[in-house]
Amino acid sequence: MLNAIAESLFAGFLYLVVNKHPNDPLPLLAQEFLRFVLAKIAQERVWREGHFSIPADVFGCQLKTMLSE
């Protein structure tokens, strides 16, 4: 239990910055990369490797936001 608490203290957010004009769509390569990163299969792999995955409600919301821009 203590180990899980200690590990959760090191969990944080990872921010990705894309150099583009705010009104331009994401470049296709960036869109595909983010689709993969936010996909359920990729998040399951992250978890299996012992890292913290993105919660399903968060990556689902981010994917919808990304695709609507």
Residue pairs with C-beta under 8 A, 6 or more apart in sequence:
8 52
11 52
16 34
18 26
18 27
18 30
20 26
20 27
25 31
25 69
26 34
26 66
26 69
31 66
31 67
34 62
34 63
34 66
35 63
35 66
36 42
38 54
38 59
38 62
38 63
38 66
40 56
40 59
43 53
43 54
43 56
43 59
44 53
46 52
46 53
46 54
47 53
54 62
